[in-house]
Amino acid sequence: MRYNRNIISIPINRDFRLILRRTEQGIVVEQLVSHEKYNVKKPGASLLKR
């Protein structure tokens, strides 16, 4: 399974997850996403739009 170990997903409640990114400077908050949006991504697919 391929995935980015620098992306951290924290469940907030039943409806949302907080997406964080680990950088050389520390942890950066990227976005808050619904579980629906989070769950439709394939393993290894990026949630971040860069």
PDB file of N, CA, C and O in Angstrom:
ATOM      1  N   MET A   1       0.844  -1.170   0.000  1.00  0.00           N
ATOM      2  CA  MET A   1       0.000   0.000   0.000  1.00  0.00           C
ATOM      3  C   MET A   1       0.894   1.240   0.000  1.00  0.00           C
ATOM      4  O   MET A   1       1.823   1.351   0.801  1.00  0.00           O
ATOM      5  N   ARG A   2       0.606   2.145  -0.887  1.00  0.00           N
ATOM      6  CA  ARG A   2       1.406   3.370  -0.978  1.00  0.00           C
ATOM      7  C   ARG A   2       0.635   4.511  -0.348  1.00  0.00           C
ATOM      8  O   ARG A   2      -0.546   4.714  -0.631  1.00  0.00           O
ATOM      9  N   TYR A   3       1.314   5.248   0.506  1.00  0.00           N
ATOM     10  CA  TYR A   3       0.716   6.439   1.093  1.00  0.00           C
ATOM     11  C   TYR A   3       1.808   7.369   1.569  1.00  0.00           C
ATOM     12  O   TYR A   3       2.958   6.961   1.731  1.00  0.00           O
ATOM     13  N   ASN A   4       1.457   8.589   1.787  1.00  0.00           N
ATOM     14  CA  ASN A   4       2.397   9.625   2.188  1.00  0.00           C
ATOM     15  C   ASN A   4       2.461   9.688   3.708  1.00  0.00           C
ATOM     16  O   ASN A   4       1.485  10.082   4.347  1.00  0.00           O
ATOM     17  N   ARG A   5       3.576   9.314   4.290  1.00  0.00           N
ATOM     18  CA  ARG A   5       3.734   9.312   5.745  1.00  0.00           C
ATOM     19  C   ARG A   5       3.819  10.725   6.325  1.00  0.00           C
ATOM     20  O   ARG A   5       3.785  10.892   7.544  1.00  0.00           O
ATOM     21  N   ASN A   6       3.925  11.725   5.485  1.00  0.00           N
ATOM     22  CA  ASN A   6       3.973  13.108   5.972  1.00  0.00           C
ATOM     23  C   ASN A   6       2.585  13.709   6.134  1.00  0.00           C
ATOM     24  O   ASN A   6       2.450  14.818   6.649  1.00  0.00           O
ATOM     25  N   ILE A   7       1.556  12.994   5.703  1.00  0.00           N
ATOM     26  CA  ILE A   7       0.180  13.452   5.855  1.00  0.00           C
ATOM     27  C   ILE A   7      -0.419  12.743   7.067  1.00  0.00           C
ATOM     28  O   ILE A   7      -0.353  11.519   7.180  1.00  0.00           O
ATOM     29  N   ILE A   8      -1.003  13.526   7.968  1.00  0.00           N
ATOM     30  CA  ILE A   8      -1.596  13.003   9.197  1.00  0.00           C
ATOM     31  C   ILE A   8      -3.079  13.317   9.177  1.00  0.00           C
ATOM     32  O   ILE A   8      -3.476  14.456   8.931  1.00  0.00           O
ATOM     33  N   SER A   9      -3.900  12.306   9.436  1.00  0.00           N
ATOM     34  CA  SER A   9      -5.350  12.468   9.453  1.00  0.00           C
ATOM     35  C   SER A   9      -5.851  12.211  10.869  1.00  0.00           C
ATOM     36  O   SER A   9      -5.605  11.146  11.435  1.00  0.00           O
ATOM     37  N   ILE A  10      -6.553  13.187  11.442  1.00  0.00           N
ATOM     38  CA  ILE A  10      -7.064  13.064  12.800  1.00  0.00           C
ATOM     39  C   ILE A  10      -8.584  13.154  12.756  1.00  0.00           C
ATOM     40  O   ILE A  10      -9.128  14.164  12.309  1.00  0.00           O
ATOM     41  N   PRO A  11      -9.289  12.098  13.221  1.00  0.00           N
ATOM     42  CA  PRO A  11     -10.748  12.176  13.280  1.00  0.00           C
ATOM     43  C   PRO A  11     -11.168  13.224  14.314  1.00  0.00           C
ATOM     44  O   PRO A  11     -10.694  13.198  15.450  1.00  0.00           O
ATOM     45  N   ILE A  12     -12.052  14.141  13.926  1.00  0.00           N
ATOM     46  CA  ILE A  12     -12.543  15.178  14.839  1.00  0.00           C
ATOM     47  C   ILE A  12     -13.825  14.705  15.505  1.00  0.00           C
ATOM     48  O   ILE A  12     -13.973  14.811  16.722  1.00  0.00           O
ATOM     49  N   ASN A  13     -14.731  14.192  14.725  1.00  0.00           N
ATOM     50  CA  ASN A  13     -15.969  13.587  15.220  1.00  0.00           C
ATOM     51  C   ASN A  13     -16.447  12.621  14.145  1.00  0.00           C
ATOM     52  O   ASN A  13     -15.660  12.221  13.288  1.00  0.00           O
ATOM     53  N   ARG A  14     -17.712  12.242  14.172  1.00  0.00           N
ATOM     54  CA  ARG A  14     -18.206  11.291  13.172  1.00  0.00           C
ATOM     55  C   ARG A  14     -18.245  11.883  11.772  1.00  0.00           C
ATOM     56  O   ARG A  14     -18.317  11.136  10.797  1.00  0.00           O
ATOM     57  N   ASP A  15     -18.200  13.201  11.646  1.00  0.00           N
ATOM     58  CA  ASP A  15     -18.391  13.844  10.347  1.00  0.00           C
ATOM     59  C   ASP A  15     -17.146  14.432   9.701  1.00  0.00           C
ATOM     60  O   ASP A  15     -17.133  14.651   8.489  1.00  0.00           O
ATOM     61  N   PHE A  16     -16.098  14.694  10.481  1.00  0.00           N
ATOM     62  CA  PHE A  16     -14.946  15.416   9.926  1.00  0.00           C
ATOM     63  C   PHE A  16     -13.608  14.830  10.347  1.00  0.00           C
ATOM     64  O   PHE A  16     -13.488  14.177  11.383  1.00  0.00           O
ATOM     65  N   ARG A  17     -12.600  15.085   9.505  1.00  0.00           N
ATOM     66  CA  ARG A  17     -11.205  14.758   9.803  1.00  0.00           C
ATOM     67  C   ARG A  17     -10.356  15.994   9.552  1.00  0.00           C
ATOM     68  O   ARG A  17     -10.599  16.753   8.614  1.00  0.00           O
ATOM     69  N   LEU A  18      -9.362  16.182  10.398  1.00  0.00           N
ATOM     70  CA  LEU A  18      -8.398  17.268  10.243  1.00  0.00           C
ATOM     71  C   LEU A  18      -7.171  16.685   9.551  1.00  0.00           C
ATOM     72  O   LEU A  18      -6.609  15.689  10.007  1.00  0.00           O
ATOM     73  N   ILE A  19      -6.754  17.313   8.444  1.00  0.00           N
ATOM     74  CA  ILE A  19      -5.606  16.847   7.682  1.00  0.00           C
ATOM     75  C   ILE A  19      -4.426  17.770   7.991  1.00  0.00           C
ATOM     76  O   ILE A  19      -4.507  18.986   7.818  1.00  0.00           O
ATOM     77  N   LEU A  20      -3.331  17.165   8.449  1.00  0.00           N
ATOM     78  CA  LEU A  20      -2.115  17.896   8.784  1.00  0.00           C
ATOM     79  C   LEU A  20      -0.994  17.395   7.885  1.00  0.00           C
ATOM     80  O   LEU A  20      -1.059  16.284   7.359  1.00  0.00           O
ATOM     81  N   ARG A  21       0.028  18.215   7.713  1.00  0.00           N
ATOM     82  CA  ARG A  21       1.198  17.816   6.918  1.00  0.00           C
ATOM     83  C   ARG A  21       2.451  18.071   7.740  1.00  0.00           C
ATOM     84  O   ARG A  21       2.618  19.147   8.315  1.00  0.00           O
ATOM     85  N   ARG A  22       3.326  17.082   7.793  1.00  0.00           N
ATOM     86  CA  ARG A  22       4.602  17.214   8.498  1.00  0.00           C
ATOM     87  C   ARG A  22       5.621  17.829   7.542  1.00  0.00           C
ATOM     88  O   ARG A  22       5.835  17.317   6.443  1.00  0.00           O
ATOM     89  N   THR A  23       6.248  18.927   7.962  1.00  0.00           N
ATOM     90  CA  THR A  23       7.275  19.598   7.160  1.00  0.00           C
ATOM     91  C   THR A  23       8.558  19.674   7.977  1.00  0.00           C
ATOM     92  O   THR A  23       8.594  19.256   9.134  1.00  0.00           O
ATOM     93  N   GLU A  24       9.595  20.203   7.375  1.00  0.00           N
ATOM     94  CA  GLU A  24      10.858  20.391   8.103  1.00  0.00           C
ATOM     95  C   GLU A  24      10.704  21.389   9.243  1.00  0.00           C
ATOM     96  O   GLU A  24      11.430  21.318  10.235  1.00  0.00           O
ATOM     97  N   GLN A  25       9.756  22.327   9.105  1.00  0.00           N
ATOM     98  CA  GLN A  25       9.528  23.341  10.131  1.00  0.00           C
ATOM     99  C   GLN A  25       8.578  22.863  11.226  1.00  0.00           C
ATOM    100  O   GLN A  25       8.485  23.507  12.271  1.00  0.00           O
ATOM    101  N   GLY A  26       7.874  21.758  11.019  1.00  0.00           N
ATOM    102  CA  GLY A  26       6.929  21.238  12.004  1.00  0.00           C
ATOM    103  C   GLY A  26       5.648  20.765  11.336  1.00  0.00           C
ATOM    104  O   GLY A  26       5.628  20.456  10.144  1.00  0.00           O
ATOM    105  N   ILE A  27       4.590  20.714  12.115  1.00  0.00           N
ATOM    106  CA  ILE A  27       3.291  20.254  11.630  1.00  0.00           C
ATOM    107  C   ILE A  27       2.462  21.452  11.165  1.00  0.00           C
ATOM    108  O   ILE A  27       2.353  22.453  11.872  1.00  0.00           O
ATOM    109  N   VAL A  28       1.874  21.337   9.958  1.00  0.00           N
ATOM    110  CA  VAL A  28       1.071  22.406   9.374  1.00  0.00           C
ATOM    111  C   VAL A  28      -0.355  21.893   9.160  1.00  0.00           C
ATOM    112  O   VAL A  28      -0.548  20.810   8.606  1.00  0.00           O
ATOM    113  N   VAL A  29      -1.345  22.659   9.593  1.00  0.00           N
ATOM    114  CA  VAL A  29      -2.744  22.309   9.339  1.00  0.00           C
ATOM    115  C   VAL A  29      -3.040  22.607   7.881  1.00  0.00           C
ATOM    116  O   VAL A  29      -2.816  23.722   7.412  1.00  0.00           O
ATOM    117  N   GLU A  30      -3.545  21.608   7.162  1.00  0.00           N
ATOM    118  CA  GLU A  30      -3.845  21.766   5.738  1.00  0.00           C
ATOM    119  C   GLU A  30      -5.320  22.066   5.503  1.00  0.00           C
ATOM    120  O   GLU A  30      -5.661  23.070   4.878  1.00  0.00           O
ATOM    121  N   GLN A  31      -6.207  21.182   6.011  1.00  0.00           N
ATOM    122  CA  GLN A  31      -7.628  21.388   5.772  1.00  0.00           C
ATOM    123  C   GLN A  31      -8.455  20.498   6.680  1.00  0.00           C
ATOM    124  O   GLN A  31      -7.978  19.504   7.227  1.00  0.00           O
ATOM    125  N   LEU A  32      -9.700  20.887   6.816  1.00  0.00           N
ATOM    126  CA  LEU A  32     -10.698  20.098   7.519  1.00  0.00           C
ATOM    127  C   LEU A  32     -11.623  19.539   6.450  1.00  0.00           C
ATOM    128  O   LEU A  32     -12.208  20.298   5.677  1.00  0.00           O
ATOM    129  N   VAL A  33     -11.762  18.212   6.399  1.00  0.00           N
ATOM    130  CA  VAL A  33     -12.579  17.590   5.358  1.00  0.00           C
ATOM    131  C   VAL A  33     -13.645  16.693   5.981  1.00  0.00           C
ATOM    132  O   VAL A  33     -13.479  16.183   7.090  1.00  0.00           O
ATOM    133  N   SER A  34     -14.728  16.513   5.255  1.00  0.00           N
ATOM    134  CA  SER A  34     -15.783  15.611   5.701  1.00  0.00           C
ATOM    135  C   SER A  34     -15.281  14.172   5.553  1.00  0.00           C
ATOM    136  O   SER A  34     -14.390  13.897   4.750  1.00  0.00           O
ATOM    137  N   HIS A  35     -15.860  13.264   6.333  1.00  0.00           N
ATOM    138  CA  HIS A  35     -15.508  11.853   6.186  1.00  0.00           C
ATOM    139  C   HIS A  35     -15.866  11.371   4.791  1.00  0.00           C
ATOM    140  O   HIS A  35     -15.175  10.518   4.235  1.00  0.00           O
ATOM    141  N   GLU A  36     -16.927  11.901   4.226  1.00  0.00           N
ATOM    142  CA  GLU A  36     -17.337  11.508   2.873  1.00  0.00           C
ATOM    143  C   GLU A  36     -16.240  11.838   1.864  1.00  0.00           C
ATOM    144  O   GLU A  36     -15.870  10.993   1.049  1.00  0.00           O
ATOM    145  N   LYS A  37     -15.724  13.049   1.916  1.00  0.00           N
ATOM    146  CA  LYS A  37     -14.647  13.439   0.998  1.00  0.00           C
ATOM    147  C   LYS A  37     -13.386  12.620   1.265  1.00  0.00           C
ATOM    148  O   LYS A  37     -12.707  12.189   0.333  1.00  0.00           O
ATOM    149  N   TYR A  38     -13.081  12.412   2.535  1.00  0.00           N
ATOM    150  CA  TYR A  38     -11.893  11.656   2.914  1.00  0.00           C
ATOM    151  C   TYR A  38     -11.983  10.201   2.450  1.00  0.00           C
ATOM    152  O   TYR A  38     -11.008   9.651   1.937  1.00  0.00           O
ATOM    153  N   ASN A  39     -13.138   9.584   2.627  1.00  0.00           N
ATOM    154  CA  ASN A  39     -13.304   8.162   2.330  1.00  0.00           C
ATOM    155  C   ASN A  39     -13.368   7.831   0.848  1.00  0.00           C
ATOM    156  O   ASN A  39     -13.100   6.687   0.482  1.00  0.00           O
ATOM    157  N   VAL A  40     -13.707   8.765  -0.014  1.00  0.00           N
ATOM    158  CA  VAL A  40     -13.784   8.456  -1.442  1.00  0.00           C
ATOM    159  C   VAL A  40     -12.422   8.492  -2.120  1.00  0.00           C
ATOM    160  O   VAL A  40     -12.294   8.061  -3.266  1.00  0.00           O
ATOM    161  N   LYS A  41     -11.410   8.996  -1.435  1.00  0.00           N
ATOM    162  CA  LYS A  41     -10.071   8.987  -2.000  1.00  0.00           C
ATOM    163  C   LYS A  41      -9.504   7.576  -1.970  1.00  0.00           C
ATOM    164  O   LYS A  41      -9.696   6.843  -1.000  1.00  0.00           O
ATOM    165  N   LYS A  42      -8.808   7.201  -3.033  1.00  0.00           N
ATOM    166  CA  LYS A  42      -8.178   5.886  -3.093  1.00  0.00           C
ATOM    167  C   LYS A  42      -6.918   5.903  -2.230  1.00  0.00           C
ATOM    168  O   LYS A  42      -6.327   6.965  -2.037  1.00  0.00           O
ATOM    169  N   PRO A  43      -6.489   4.740  -1.700  1.00  0.00           N
ATOM    170  CA  PRO A  43      -5.246   4.708  -0.937  1.00  0.00           C
ATOM    171  C   PRO A  43      -4.086   5.274  -1.761  1.00  0.00           C
ATOM    172  O   PRO A  43      -3.893   4.898  -2.918  1.00  0.00           O
ATOM    173  N   GLY A  44      -3.338   6.158  -1.166  1.00  0.00           N
ATOM    174  CA  GLY A  44      -2.225   6.795  -1.848  1.00  0.00           C
ATOM    175  C   GLY A  44      -2.582   8.053  -2.590  1.00  0.00           C
ATOM    176  O   GLY A  44      -1.693   8.810  -2.977  1.00  0.00           O
ATOM    177  N   ALA A  45      -3.872   8.303  -2.803  1.00  0.00           N
ATOM    178  CA  ALA A  45      -4.310   9.526  -3.493  1.00  0.00           C
ATOM    179  C   ALA A  45      -4.144  10.711  -2.561  1.00  0.00           C
ATOM    180  O   ALA A  45      -4.363  10.601  -1.355  1.00  0.00           O
ATOM    181  N   SER A  46      -3.769  11.808  -3.109  1.00  0.00           N
ATOM    182  CA  SER A  46      -3.551  12.995  -2.280  1.00  0.00           C
ATOM    183  C   SER A  46      -4.849  13.746  -2.010  1.00  0.00           C
ATOM    184  O   SER A  46      -5.630  13.999  -2.927  1.00  0.00           O
ATOM    185  N   LEU A  47      -5.072  14.097  -0.761  1.00  0.00           N
ATOM    186  CA  LEU A  47      -6.187  14.945  -0.400  1.00  0.00           C
ATOM    187  C   LEU A  47      -5.842  16.406  -0.649  1.00  0.00           C
ATOM    188  O   LEU A  47      -6.723  17.255  -0.787  1.00  0.00           O
ATOM    189  N   LEU A  48      -4.560  16.678  -0.703  1.00  0.00           N
ATOM    190  CA  LEU A  48      -4.108  18.065  -0.835  1.00  0.00           C
ATOM    191  C   LEU A  48      -4.070  18.475  -2.291  1.00  0.00           C
ATOM    192  O   LEU A  48      -3.584  17.733  -3.145  1.00  0.00           O
ATOM    193  N   LYS A  49      -4.581  19.651  -2.569  1.00  0.00           N
ATOM    194  CA  LYS A  49      -4.596  20.169  -3.948  1.00  0.00           C
ATOM    195  C   LYS A  49      -3.419  21.083  -4.137  1.00  0.00           C
ATOM    196  O   LYS A  49      -3.499  22.281  -3.869  1.00  0.00           O
ATOM    197  N   ARG A  50      -2.321  20.518  -4.600  1.00  0.00           N
ATOM    198  CA  ARG A  50      -1.094  21.292  -4.840  1.00  0.00           C
ATOM    199  C   ARG A  50      -0.541  20.951  -6.188  1.00  0.00           C
ATOM    200  O   ARG A  50       0.491  21.492  -6.587  1.00  0.00           O
TER     201      ARG A  50
END
